[in-house]
Amino acid sequence: MKKYLVTLRLRGQLVKTALFAESATHARLICEFQFGIGCLSTAPTLISNESQDYPLLDDIAAGSPPSIKPQAPKPPKPKTITPIKPPTPDQLRIKQLQANVDRQRDALQRERESQKRRREAEQRRRELSGF
């Protein structure tokens, strides 16, 4: 494990801290996992000398308020389906009678049109035979 220096942006302030990671990419991923994507101000840099004493990431993470940690968005609530009340027997009877009236009206209209076409066809035959 290597020691890396990272500069984090926490609640609008820049904080320098050190952490142990396998690589610079691993250090970046650790910081983004704990504090959210985009929290790094600069890329992680390898610390070669131990003379500079930076606080470790674990110390900062333990002292930070829980509001810094990213929270997953809540999934939207599914819309509830309201059940349709079944119609009463009286309502069913009325609906059936109305449907019968509509069907009979359509049948009457079709029959009138049919009779009209037959009369017109008969009239044309009479006119053609009359010539």
A tleap script that builds the chain and sets N, CA, C and O, in Angstrom:
source leaprc.protein.ff14SB
mol = sequence {
  NMET LYS LYS TYR LEU VAL THR LEU ARG LEU
  ARG GLY GLN LEU VAL LYS THR ALA LEU PHE
  ALA GLU SER ALA THR HIE ALA ARG LEU ILE
  CYS GLU PHE GLN PHE GLY ILE GLY CYS LEU
  SER THR ALA PRO THR LEU ILE SER ASN GLU
  SER GLN ASP TYR PRO LEU LEU ASP ASP ILE
  ALA ALA GLY SER PRO PRO SER ILE LYS PRO
  GLN ALA PRO LYS PRO PRO LYS PRO LYS THR
  ILE THR PRO ILE LYS PRO PRO THR PRO ASP
  GLN LEU ARG ILE LYS GLN LEU GLN ALA ASN
  VAL ASP ARG GLN ARG ASP ALA LEU GLN ARG
  GLU ARG GLU SER GLN LYS ARG ARG ARG GLU
  ALA GLU GLN ARG ARG ARG GLU LEU SER GLY
  CPHE
}
set mol.1.N position { 0.850 -1.182 0.000 }
set mol.1.CA position { 0.000 0.000 0.000 }
set mol.1.C position { 0.896 1.245 0.000 }
set mol.1.O position { 1.943 1.297 0.645 }
set mol.2.N position { 0.443 2.212 -0.733 }
set mol.2.CA position { 1.192 3.468 -0.836 }
set mol.2.C position { 0.363 4.573 -0.219 }
set mol.2.O position { -0.860 4.471 -0.128 }
set mol.3.N position { 1.031 5.621 0.201 }
set mol.3.CA position { 0.350 6.752 0.830 }
set mol.3.C position { 0.167 7.853 -0.217 }
set mol.3.O position { 1.122 8.266 -0.875 }
set mol.4.N position { -1.083 8.321 -0.358 }
set mol.4.CA position { -1.410 9.347 -1.342 }
set mol.4.C position { -1.972 10.580 -0.650 }
set mol.4.O position { -2.680 10.488 0.353 }
set mol.5.N position { -1.637 11.735 -1.213 }
set mol.5.CA position { -2.177 13.009 -0.743 }
set mol.5.C position { -3.308 13.415 -1.682 }
set mol.5.O position { -3.140 13.457 -2.901 }
set mol.6.N position { -4.459 13.709 -1.093 }
set mol.6.CA position { -5.595 14.153 -1.890 }
set mol.6.C position { -6.139 15.442 -1.296 }
set mol.6.O position { -6.058 15.670 -0.089 }
set mol.7.N position { -6.693 16.280 -2.160 }
set mol.7.CA position { -7.359 17.505 -1.710 }
set mol.7.C position { -8.838 17.343 -2.002 }
set mol.7.O position { -9.247 17.231 -3.158 }
set mol.8.N position { -9.635 17.332 -0.944 }
set mol.8.CA position { -11.074 17.117 -1.054 }
set mol.8.C position { -11.822 18.424 -0.892 }
set mol.8.O position { -11.362 19.326 -0.192 }
set mol.9.N position { -12.950 18.527 -1.524 }
set mol.9.CA position { -13.838 19.665 -1.334 }
set mol.9.C position { -15.004 19.169 -0.478 }
set mol.9.O position { -15.858 18.413 -0.943 }
set mol.10.N position { -15.022 19.611 0.785 }
set mol.10.CA position { -16.060 19.206 1.727 }
set mol.10.C position { -16.787 20.444 2.227 }
set mol.10.O position { -16.179 21.333 2.823 }
set mol.11.N position { -18.075 20.495 1.985 }
set mol.11.CA position { -18.919 21.633 2.399 }
set mol.11.C position { -18.323 22.970 1.979 }
set mol.11.O position { -18.372 23.944 2.730 }
set mol.12.N position { -17.759 23.011 0.770 }
set mol.12.CA position { -17.236 24.258 0.227 }
set mol.12.C position { -15.811 24.574 0.653 }
set mol.12.O position { -15.254 25.579 0.212 }
set mol.13.N position { -15.209 23.754 1.489 }
set mol.13.CA position { -13.834 23.996 1.935 }
set mol.13.C position { -12.918 22.926 1.374 }
set mol.13.O position { -13.325 21.779 1.186 }
set mol.14.N position { -11.659 23.317 1.103 }
set mol.14.CA position { -10.671 22.368 0.616 }
set mol.14.C position { -9.935 21.775 1.807 }
set mol.14.O position { -9.463 22.503 2.681 }
set mol.15.N position { -9.840 20.459 1.836 }
set mol.15.CA position { -9.195 19.755 2.942 }
set mol.15.C position { -8.147 18.821 2.348 }
set mol.15.O position { -8.455 18.001 1.483 }
set mol.16.N position { -6.891 18.951 2.824 }
set mol.16.CA position { -5.837 18.047 2.390 }
set mol.16.C position { -5.787 16.884 3.365 }
set mol.16.O position { -5.819 17.069 4.581 }
set mol.17.N position { -5.709 15.689 2.811 }
set mol.17.CA position { -5.659 14.494 3.646 }
set mol.17.C position { -4.827 13.428 2.958 }
set mol.17.O position { -4.559 13.502 1.759 }
set mol.18.N position { -4.429 12.448 3.731 }
set mol.18.CA position { -3.642 11.332 3.199 }
set mol.18.C position { -4.456 10.062 3.339 }
set mol.18.O position { -5.280 9.925 4.243 }
set mol.19.N position { -4.208 9.124 2.413 }
set mol.19.CA position { -4.863 7.831 2.503 }
set mol.19.C position { -3.978 6.772 1.892 }
set mol.19.O position { -3.106 7.072 1.076 }
set mol.20.N position { -4.198 5.553 2.282 }
set mol.20.CA position { -3.432 4.433 1.765 }
set mol.20.C position { -4.252 3.732 0.686 }
set mol.20.O position { -5.420 3.400 0.889 }
set mol.21.N position { -3.610 3.512 -0.476 }
set mol.21.CA position { -4.285 2.851 -1.586 }
set mol.21.C position { -3.249 2.162 -2.455 }
set mol.21.O position { -2.051 2.417 -2.328 }
set mol.22.N position { -3.714 1.289 -3.338 }
set mol.22.CA position { -2.835 0.561 -4.250 }
set mol.22.C position { -2.319 1.456 -5.377 }
set mol.22.O position { -1.171 1.330 -5.802 }
set mol.23.N position { -3.181 2.365 -5.858 }
set mol.23.CA position { -2.803 3.225 -6.971 }
set mol.23.C position { -3.547 4.553 -6.832 }
set mol.23.O position { -4.386 4.717 -5.946 }
set mol.24.N position { -3.227 5.495 -7.716 }
set mol.24.CA position { -3.889 6.800 -7.693 }
set mol.24.C position { -5.369 6.647 -8.052 }
set mol.24.O position { -6.224 7.336 -7.494 }
set mol.25.N position { -5.658 5.754 -8.971 }
set mol.25.CA position { -7.056 5.519 -9.340 }
set mol.25.C position { -7.833 4.935 -8.169 }
set mol.25.O position { -8.977 5.314 -7.919 }
set mol.26.N position { -7.204 4.013 -7.457 }
set mol.26.CA position { -7.843 3.413 -6.287 }
set mol.26.C position { -8.094 4.475 -5.214 }
set mol.26.O position { -9.140 4.469 -4.565 }
set mol.27.N position { -7.135 5.386 -5.028 }
set mol.27.CA position { -7.301 6.464 -4.047 }
set mol.27.C position { -8.464 7.376 -4.442 }
set mol.27.O position { -9.261 7.777 -3.594 }
set mol.28.N position { -8.555 7.701 -5.731 }
set mol.28.CA position { -9.661 8.541 -6.212 }
set mol.28.C position { -11.003 7.859 -5.981 }
set mol.28.O position { -11.959 8.497 -5.540 }
set mol.29.N position { -11.077 6.560 -6.279 }
set mol.29.CA position { -12.325 5.819 -6.100 }
set mol.29.C position { -12.731 5.733 -4.631 }
set mol.29.O position { -13.915 5.826 -4.306 }
set mol.30.N position { -11.763 5.559 -3.753 }
set mol.30.CA position { -12.078 5.515 -2.318 }
set mol.30.C position { -12.689 6.836 -1.874 }
set mol.30.O position { -13.698 6.850 -1.169 }
set mol.31.N position { -12.081 7.948 -2.284 }
set mol.31.CA position { -12.600 9.270 -1.895 }
set mol.31.C position { -13.993 9.507 -2.474 }
set mol.31.O position { -14.880 10.002 -1.777 }
set mol.32.N position { -14.186 9.161 -3.726 }
set mol.32.CA position { -15.488 9.393 -4.346 }
set mol.32.C position { -16.563 8.496 -3.745 }
set mol.32.O position { -17.733 8.876 -3.693 }
set mol.33.N position { -16.173 7.312 -3.294 }
set mol.33.CA position { -17.150 6.437 -2.660 }
set mol.33.C position { -17.587 7.011 -1.317 }
set mol.33.O position { -18.768 6.959 -0.973 }
set mol.34.N position { -16.634 7.561 -0.554 }
set mol.34.CA position { -16.976 8.061 0.778 }
set mol.34.C position { -17.646 9.431 0.749 }
set mol.34.O position { -18.537 9.696 1.555 }
set mol.35.N position { -17.231 10.306 -0.167 }
set mol.35.CA position { -17.715 11.684 -0.129 }
set mol.35.C position { -18.494 12.115 -1.359 }
set mol.35.O position { -18.961 13.253 -1.415 }
set mol.36.N position { -18.646 11.253 -2.333 }
set mol.36.CA position { -19.428 11.588 -3.510 }
set mol.36.C position { -18.556 11.909 -4.715 }
set mol.36.O position { -17.414 12.351 -4.590 }
set mol.37.N position { -19.130 11.672 -5.875 }
set mol.37.CA position { -18.392 11.919 -7.117 }
set mol.37.C position { -18.180 13.420 -7.274 }
set mol.37.O position { -19.091 14.218 -7.050 }
set mol.38.N position { -16.965 13.788 -7.664 }
set mol.38.CA position { -16.645 15.196 -7.867 }
set mol.38.C position { -16.111 15.870 -6.619 }
set mol.38.O position { -15.961 17.091 -6.598 }
set mol.39.N position { -15.818 15.100 -5.574 }
set mol.39.CA position { -15.333 15.721 -4.336 }
set mol.39.C position { -13.849 16.026 -4.408 }
set mol.39.O position { -13.356 16.821 -3.608 }
set mol.40.N position { -13.117 15.423 -5.340 }
set mol.40.CA position { -11.682 15.652 -5.438 }
set mol.40.C position { -11.397 16.967 -6.146 }
set mol.40.O position { -11.924 17.242 -7.224 }
set mol.41.N position { -10.550 17.770 -5.514 }
set mol.41.CA position { -10.160 19.032 -6.124 }
set mol.41.C position { -8.944 18.837 -7.017 }
set mol.41.O position { -8.847 19.442 -8.085 }
set mol.42.N position { -8.007 17.982 -6.572 }
set mol.42.CA position { -6.820 17.666 -7.372 }
set mol.42.C position { -6.664 16.160 -7.434 }
set mol.42.O position { -7.238 15.435 -6.622 }
set mol.43.N position { -5.900 15.696 -8.381 }
set mol.43.CA position { -5.654 14.266 -8.517 }
set mol.43.C position { -4.790 13.783 -7.351 }
set mol.43.O position { -3.963 14.542 -6.847 }
set mol.44.N position { -4.967 12.541 -6.918 }
set mol.44.CA position { -4.141 12.014 -5.831 }
set mol.44.C position { -2.670 11.962 -6.236 }
set mol.44.O position { -2.338 11.540 -7.344 }
set mol.45.N position { -1.780 12.398 -5.320 }
set mol.45.CA position { -0.338 12.376 -5.586 }
set mol.45.C position { 0.343 11.511 -4.547 }
set mol.45.O position { -0.035 11.516 -3.376 }
set mol.46.N position { 1.342 10.775 -4.976 }
set mol.46.CA position { 2.073 9.872 -4.108 }
set mol.46.C position { 2.953 10.681 -3.151 }
set mol.46.O position { 3.659 11.593 -3.580 }
set mol.47.N position { 2.913 10.349 -1.857 }
set mol.47.CA position { 3.745 11.025 -0.857 }
set mol.47.C position { 5.003 10.180 -0.676 }
set mol.47.O position { 4.930 8.998 -0.341 }
set mol.48.N position { 6.166 10.812 -0.907 }
set mol.48.CA position { 7.411 10.054 -0.809 }
set mol.48.C position { 8.061 10.201 0.573 }
set mol.48.O position { 8.623 9.236 1.091 }
set mol.49.N position { 7.992 11.386 1.172 }
set mol.49.CA position { 8.632 11.565 2.477 }
set mol.49.C position { 7.577 11.627 3.570 }
set mol.49.O position { 6.453 12.069 3.335 }
set mol.50.N position { 7.933 11.196 4.731 }
set mol.50.CA position { 7.010 11.159 5.863 }
set mol.50.C position { 7.107 12.415 6.726 }
set mol.50.O position { 6.512 12.473 7.802 }
set mol.51.N position { 7.858 13.426 6.261 }
set mol.51.CA position { 8.037 14.622 7.086 }
set mol.51.C position { 6.744 15.435 7.197 }
set mol.51.O position { 6.475 16.034 8.238 }
set mol.52.N position { 5.959 15.455 6.147 }
set mol.52.CA position { 4.699 16.195 6.187 }
set mol.52.C position { 3.645 15.312 6.844 }
set mol.52.O position { 3.470 14.151 6.474 }
set mol.53.N position { 2.960 15.871 7.807 }
set mol.53.CA position { 1.964 15.090 8.532 }
set mol.53.C position { 0.568 15.580 8.159 }
set mol.53.O position { 0.133 16.640 8.610 }
set mol.54.N position { -0.119 14.814 7.343 }
set mol.54.CA position { -1.481 15.130 6.941 }
set mol.54.C position { -2.424 14.196 7.688 }
set mol.54.O position { -2.071 13.049 7.961 }
set mol.55.N position { -3.628 14.681 8.024 }
set mol.55.CA position { -4.578 13.776 8.684 }
set mol.55.C position { -5.009 12.680 7.705 }
set mol.55.O position { -5.136 12.911 6.502 }
set mol.56.N position { -5.228 11.496 8.245 }
set mol.56.CA position { -5.658 10.390 7.405 }
set mol.56.C position { -7.130 10.541 7.036 }
set mol.56.O position { -7.895 11.203 7.738 }
set mol.57.N position { -7.506 9.930 5.946 }
set mol.57.CA position { -8.877 10.005 5.455 }
set mol.57.C position { -9.848 9.426 6.477 }
set mol.57.O position { -10.961 9.931 6.623 }
set mol.58.N position { -9.442 8.370 7.187 }
set mol.58.CA position { -10.319 7.773 8.193 }
set mol.58.C position { -10.651 8.764 9.302 }
set mol.58.O position { -11.770 8.770 9.814 }
set mol.59.N position { -9.681 9.608 9.679 }
set mol.59.CA position { -9.926 10.608 10.723 }
set mol.59.C position { -10.920 11.663 10.247 }
set mol.59.O position { -11.778 12.105 11.010 }
set mol.60.N position { -10.801 12.059 8.994 }
set mol.60.CA position { -11.724 13.071 8.450 }
set mol.60.C position { -13.116 12.482 8.295 }
set mol.60.O position { -14.110 13.128 8.627 }
set mol.61.N position { -13.188 11.246 7.786 }
set mol.61.CA position { -14.490 10.620 7.558 }
set mol.61.C position { -15.218 10.385 8.867 }
set mol.61.O position { -16.444 10.483 8.904 }
set mol.62.N position { -14.497 10.074 9.956 }
set mol.62.CA position { -15.144 9.832 11.242 }
set mol.62.C position { -15.672 11.126 11.846 }
set mol.62.O position { -16.697 11.118 12.528 }
set mol.63.N position { -14.981 12.238 11.601 }
set mol.63.CA position { -15.395 13.515 12.192 }
set mol.63.C position { -16.390 14.284 11.353 }
set mol.63.O position { -16.931 15.288 11.818 }
set mol.64.N position { -16.648 13.853 10.141 }
set mol.64.CA position { -17.539 14.611 9.267 }
set mol.64.C position { -18.983 14.271 9.581 }
set mol.64.O position { -19.290 13.139 9.957 }
set mol.65.N position { -19.867 15.239 9.430 }
set mol.65.CA position { -21.281 14.957 9.678 }
set mol.65.C position { -21.843 14.024 8.613 }
set mol.65.O position { -21.313 13.964 7.504 }
set mol.66.N position { -22.893 13.308 8.931 }
set mol.66.CA position { -23.443 12.361 7.966 }
set mol.66.C position { -24.031 13.019 6.725 }
set mol.66.O position { -24.311 12.329 5.745 }
set mol.67.N position { -24.225 14.335 6.741 }
set mol.67.CA position { -24.805 14.998 5.578 }
set mol.67.C position { -23.837 15.044 4.405 }
set mol.67.O position { -24.256 15.276 3.271 }
set mol.68.N position { -22.551 14.828 4.656 }
set mol.68.CA position { -21.574 14.858 3.575 }
set mol.68.C position { -21.679 13.601 2.731 }
set mol.68.O position { -21.462 13.642 1.520 }
set mol.69.N position { -22.011 12.485 3.366 }
set mol.69.CA position { -22.103 11.242 2.609 }
set mol.69.C position { -23.251 11.344 1.606 }
set mol.69.O position { -24.337 11.823 1.932 }
set mol.70.N position { -22.995 10.887 0.391 }
set mol.70.CA position { -24.073 10.947 -0.594 }
set mol.70.C position { -25.170 9.950 -0.248 }
set mol.70.O position { -24.904 8.842 0.217 }
set mol.71.N position { -26.380 10.359 -0.480 }
set mol.71.CA position { -27.513 9.482 -0.231 }
set mol.71.C position { -28.153 9.142 -1.563 }
set mol.71.O position { -28.344 9.997 -2.428 }
set mol.72.N position { -28.476 7.878 -1.698 }
set mol.72.CA position { -29.100 7.426 -2.942 }
set mol.72.C position { -30.490 8.034 -3.052 }
set mol.72.O position { -31.196 8.150 -2.050 }
set mol.73.N position { -30.892 8.425 -4.263 }
set mol.73.CA position { -32.236 8.983 -4.412 }
set mol.73.C position { -33.291 7.913 -4.157 }
set mol.73.O position { -33.102 6.740 -4.478 }
set mol.74.N position { -34.382 8.336 -3.584 }
set mol.74.CA position { -35.468 7.407 -3.306 }
set mol.74.C position { -36.185 7.090 -4.610 }
set mol.74.O position { -36.424 7.980 -5.426 }
set mol.75.N position { -36.527 5.821 -4.802 }
set mol.75.CA position { -37.260 5.482 -6.033 }
set mol.75.C position { -38.661 6.072 -5.981 }
set mol.75.O position { -39.254 6.169 -4.907 }
set mol.76.N position { -39.192 6.466 -7.129 }
set mol.76.CA position { -40.545 7.043 -7.127 }
set mol.76.C position { -41.572 5.997 -6.715 }
set mol.76.O position { -41.436 4.812 -7.019 }
set mol.77.N position { -42.590 6.458 -6.023 }
set mol.77.CA position { -43.651 5.554 -5.605 }
set mol.77.C position { -44.499 5.193 -6.821 }
set mol.77.O position { -44.868 6.061 -7.611 }
set mol.78.N position { -44.802 3.903 -6.963 }
set mol.78.CA position { -45.663 3.533 -8.096 }
set mol.78.C position { -47.076 4.034 -7.868 }
set mol.78.O position { -47.564 4.082 -6.739 }
set mol.79.N position { -47.712 4.399 -8.945 }
set mol.79.CA position { -49.088 4.877 -8.851 }
set mol.79.C position { -49.991 3.703 -8.496 }
set mol.79.O position { -49.907 2.628 -9.089 }
set mol.80.N position { -50.838 3.934 -7.535 }
set mol.80.CA position { -51.735 2.862 -7.121 }
set mol.80.C position { -52.921 2.793 -8.076 }
set mol.80.O position { -53.427 3.812 -8.546 }
set mol.81.N position { -53.338 1.590 -8.343 }
set mol.81.CA position { -54.477 1.373 -9.225 }
set mol.81.C position { -55.713 1.248 -8.351 }
set mol.81.O position { -55.795 0.371 -7.491 }
set mol.82.N position { -56.661 2.128 -8.577 }
set mol.82.CA position { -57.898 2.077 -7.794 }
set mol.82.C position { -58.846 1.085 -8.459 }
set mol.82.O position { -59.068 1.150 -9.668 }
set mol.83.N position { -59.397 0.179 -7.682 }
set mol.83.CA position { -60.296 -0.806 -8.271 }
set mol.83.C position { -61.620 -0.174 -8.689 }
set mol.83.O position { -62.098 0.775 -8.067 }
set mol.84.N position { -62.191 -0.711 -9.734 }
set mol.84.CA position { -63.489 -0.238 -10.226 }
set mol.84.C position { -64.563 -1.080 -9.550 }
set mol.84.O position { -64.496 -2.309 -9.549 }
set mol.85.N position { -65.546 -0.407 -8.981 }
set mol.85.CA position { -66.627 -1.124 -8.322 }
set mol.85.C position { -67.454 -1.862 -9.365 }
set mol.85.O position { -67.772 -1.293 -10.409 }
set mol.86.N position { -67.808 -3.107 -9.105 }
set mol.86.CA position { -68.635 -3.825 -10.073 }
set mol.86.C position { -70.043 -3.236 -10.109 }
set mol.86.O position { -70.574 -2.827 -9.077 }
set mol.87.N position { -70.647 -3.194 -11.299 }
set mol.87.CA position { -71.999 -2.622 -11.388 }
set mol.87.C position { -73.029 -3.544 -10.720 }
set mol.87.O position { -72.858 -4.761 -10.653 }
set mol.88.N position { -74.070 -2.934 -10.246 }
set mol.88.CA position { -75.158 -3.695 -9.625 }
set mol.88.C position { -75.955 -4.407 -10.724 }
set mol.88.O position { -75.847 -4.044 -11.896 }
set mol.89.N position { -76.738 -5.398 -10.363 }
set mol.89.CA position { -77.549 -6.089 -11.393 }
set mol.89.C position { -78.490 -5.139 -12.139 }
set mol.89.O position { -78.716 -5.307 -13.338 }
set mol.90.N position { -79.036 -4.150 -11.441 }
set mol.90.CA position { -79.906 -3.178 -12.113 }
set mol.90.C position { -79.135 -2.364 -13.148 }
set mol.90.O position { -79.625 -2.115 -14.249 }
set mol.91.N position { -77.910 -1.948 -12.776 }
set mol.91.CA position { -77.098 -1.182 -13.716 }
set mol.91.C position { -76.724 -2.031 -14.929 }
set mol.91.O position { -76.711 -1.538 -16.057 }
set mol.92.N position { -76.418 -3.314 -14.693 }
set mol.92.CA position { -76.097 -4.203 -15.813 }
set mol.92.C position { -77.285 -4.352 -16.759 }
set mol.92.O position { -77.117 -4.346 -17.978 }
set mol.93.N position { -78.471 -4.484 -16.204 }
set mol.93.CA position { -79.685 -4.647 -17.018 }
set mol.93.C position { -79.922 -3.403 -17.885 }
set mol.93.O position { -80.238 -3.521 -19.069 }
set mol.94.N position { -79.771 -2.213 -17.293 }
set mol.94.CA position { -79.954 -0.959 -18.044 }
set mol.94.C position { -78.919 -0.854 -19.160 }
set mol.94.O position { -79.244 -0.469 -20.283 }
set mol.95.N position { -77.666 -1.199 -18.842 }
set mol.95.CA position { -76.610 -1.121 -19.845 }
set mol.95.C position { -76.880 -2.094 -20.995 }
set mol.95.O position { -76.641 -1.765 -22.157 }
set mol.96.N position { -77.377 -3.290 -20.671 }
set mol.96.CA position { -77.692 -4.273 -21.695 }
set mol.96.C position { -78.840 -3.800 -22.582 }
set mol.96.O position { -78.797 -3.972 -23.800 }
set mol.97.N position { -79.862 -3.207 -21.976 }
set mol.97.CA position { -80.984 -2.702 -22.758 }
set mol.97.C position { -80.545 -1.570 -23.679 }
set mol.97.O position { -80.988 -1.499 -24.826 }
set mol.98.N position { -79.672 -0.676 -23.185 }
set mol.98.CA position { -79.166 0.411 -24.028 }
set mol.98.C position { -78.365 -0.144 -25.207 }
set mol.98.O position { -78.479 0.345 -26.331 }
set mol.99.N position { -77.551 -1.176 -24.936 }
set mol.99.CA position { -76.780 -1.783 -26.016 }
set mol.99.C position { -77.714 -2.424 -27.042 }
set mol.99.O position { -77.456 -2.355 -28.244 }
set mol.100.N position { -78.809 -3.055 -26.566 }
set mol.100.CA position { -79.781 -3.641 -27.482 }
set mol.100.C position { -80.436 -2.578 -28.347 }
set mol.100.O position { -80.635 -2.788 -29.543 }
set mol.101.N position { -80.774 -1.434 -27.750 }
set mol.101.CA position { -81.390 -0.333 -28.503 }
set mol.101.C position { -80.436 0.146 -29.589 }
set mol.101.O position { -80.853 0.375 -30.724 }
set mol.102.N position { -79.157 0.300 -29.249 }
set mol.102.CA position { -78.177 0.752 -30.236 }
set mol.102.C position { -78.043 -0.259 -31.374 }
set mol.102.O position { -77.998 0.128 -32.541 }
set mol.103.N position { -77.980 -1.546 -31.043 }
set mol.103.CA position { -77.871 -2.578 -32.082 }
set mol.103.C position { -79.113 -2.587 -32.980 }
set mol.103.O position { -78.994 -2.723 -34.198 }
set mol.104.N position { -80.299 -2.444 -32.388 }
set mol.104.CA position { -81.522 -2.453 -33.182 }
set mol.104.C position { -81.613 -1.225 -34.073 }
set mol.104.O position { -82.090 -1.313 -35.205 }
set mol.105.N position { -81.158 -0.077 -33.571 }
set mol.105.CA position { -81.157 1.136 -34.380 }
set mol.105.C position { -80.234 0.965 -35.580 }
set mol.105.O position { -80.586 1.356 -36.693 }
set mol.106.N position { -79.047 0.377 -35.361 }
set mol.106.CA position { -78.125 0.136 -36.466 }
set mol.106.C position { -78.704 -0.863 -37.459 }
set mol.106.O position { -78.554 -0.693 -38.669 }
set mol.107.N position { -79.369 -1.912 -36.953 }
set mol.107.CA position { -79.976 -2.909 -37.839 }
set mol.107.C position { -81.083 -2.275 -38.675 }
set mol.107.O position { -81.214 -2.581 -39.860 }
set mol.108.N position { -81.883 -1.393 -38.068 }
set mol.108.CA position { -82.940 -0.704 -38.794 }
set mol.108.C position { -82.356 0.176 -39.889 }
set mol.108.O position { -82.877 0.204 -41.004 }
set mol.109.N position { -81.282 0.892 -39.585 }
set mol.109.CA position { -80.641 1.751 -40.572 }
set mol.109.C position { -80.096 0.915 -41.735 }
set mol.109.O position { -80.258 1.289 -42.897 }
set mol.110.N position { -79.447 -0.218 -41.423 }
set mol.110.CA position { -78.923 -1.081 -42.489 }
set mol.110.C position { -80.053 -1.637 -43.362 }
set mol.110.O position { -79.916 -1.717 -44.583 }
set mol.111.N position { -81.152 -2.015 -42.740 }
set mol.111.CA position { -82.290 -2.559 -43.498 }
set mol.111.C position { -82.892 -1.502 -44.417 }
set mol.111.O position { -83.227 -1.804 -45.563 }
set mol.112.N position { -83.036 -0.262 -43.934 }
set mol.112.CA position { -83.568 0.816 -44.777 }
set mol.112.C position { -82.660 1.059 -45.978 }
set mol.112.O position { -83.136 1.223 -47.101 }
set mol.113.N position { -81.329 1.081 -45.733 }
set mol.113.CA position { -80.384 1.297 -46.832 }
set mol.113.C position { -80.443 0.147 -47.828 }
set mol.113.O position { -80.361 0.360 -49.037 }
set mol.114.N position { -80.584 -1.061 -47.320 }
set mol.114.CA position { -80.676 -2.232 -48.196 }
set mol.114.C position { -81.928 -2.160 -49.077 }
set mol.114.O position { -81.857 -2.400 -50.282 }
set mol.115.N position { -83.075 -1.828 -48.470 }
set mol.115.CA position { -84.321 -1.714 -49.240 }
set mol.115.C position { -84.220 -0.595 -50.269 }
set mol.115.O position { -84.733 -0.727 -51.381 }
set mol.116.N position { -83.568 0.499 -49.910 }
set mol.116.CA position { -83.418 1.618 -50.831 }
set mol.116.C position { -82.567 1.195 -52.034 }
set mol.116.O position { -82.897 1.545 -53.167 }
set mol.117.N position { -81.482 0.451 -51.810 }
set mol.117.CA position { -80.644 -0.028 -52.911 }
set mol.117.C position { -81.401 -0.994 -53.805 }
set mol.117.O position { -81.249 -0.964 -55.026 }
set mol.118.N position { -82.227 -1.862 -53.194 }
set mol.118.CA position { -83.021 -2.801 -53.993 }
set mol.118.C position { -84.015 -2.052 -54.874 }
set mol.118.O position { -84.187 -2.399 -56.042 }
set mol.119.N position { -84.673 -1.024 -54.325 }
set mol.119.CA position { -85.630 -0.241 -55.122 }
set mol.119.C position { -84.938 0.457 -56.280 }
set mol.119.O position { -85.440 0.471 -57.403 }
set mol.120.N position { -83.751 1.051 -55.986 }
set mol.120.CA position { -83.011 1.743 -57.040 }
set mol.120.C position { -82.557 0.768 -58.118 }
set mol.120.O position { -82.600 1.085 -59.307 }
set mol.121.N position { -82.118 -0.427 -57.698 }
set mol.121.CA position { -81.682 -1.430 -58.674 }
set mol.121.C position { -82.874 -1.883 -59.525 }
set mol.121.O position { -82.749 -2.044 -60.739 }
set mol.122.N position { -84.012 -2.084 -58.890 }
set mol.122.CA position { -85.225 -2.490 -59.619 }
set mol.122.C position { -85.646 -1.407 -60.604 }
set mol.122.O position { -86.057 -1.710 -61.724 }
set mol.123.N position { -85.547 -0.156 -60.193 }
set mol.123.CA position { -85.924 0.962 -61.065 }
set mol.123.C position { -84.975 1.025 -62.256 }
set mol.123.O position { -85.423 1.279 -63.374 }
set mol.124.N position { -83.683 0.802 -62.054 }
set mol.124.CA position { -82.725 0.812 -63.164 }
set mol.124.C position { -83.019 -0.330 -64.144 }
set mol.124.O position { -82.920 -0.143 -65.356 }
set mol.125.N position { -83.375 -1.493 -63.634 }
set mol.125.CA position { -83.704 -2.627 -64.514 }
set mol.125.C position { -84.936 -2.305 -65.357 }
set mol.125.O position { -84.987 -2.645 -66.539 }
set mol.126.N position { -85.925 -1.654 -64.754 }
set mol.126.CA position { -87.139 -1.292 -65.506 }
set mol.126.C position { -86.791 -0.291 -66.590 }
set mol.126.O position { -87.278 -0.390 -67.716 }
set mol.127.N position { -85.928 0.696 -66.241 }
set mol.127.CA position { -85.549 1.702 -67.247 }
set mol.127.C position { -84.764 1.057 -68.379 }
set mol.127.O position { -84.966 1.417 -69.539 }
set mol.128.N position { -83.883 0.125 -68.084 }
set mol.128.CA position { -83.083 -0.513 -69.137 }
set mol.128.C position { -83.962 -1.429 -70.022 }
set mol.128.O position { -83.765 -1.497 -71.236 }
set mol.129.N position { -84.918 -2.120 -69.410 }
set mol.129.CA position { -85.773 -2.987 -70.208 }
set mol.129.C position { -86.775 -2.158 -71.033 }
set mol.129.O position { -87.257 -2.623 -72.066 }
set mol.130.N position { -87.079 -0.973 -70.594 }
set mol.130.CA position { -88.023 -0.113 -71.305 }
set mol.130.C position { -87.442 0.466 -72.565 }
set mol.130.O position { -88.209 0.842 -73.451 }
set mol.131.N position { -86.127 0.566 -72.706 }
set mol.131.CA position { -85.531 1.131 -73.904 }
set mol.131.C position { -85.596 0.183 -74.976 }
set mol.131.O position { -85.142 0.471 -76.083 }
savepdb mol mol.pdb
quit
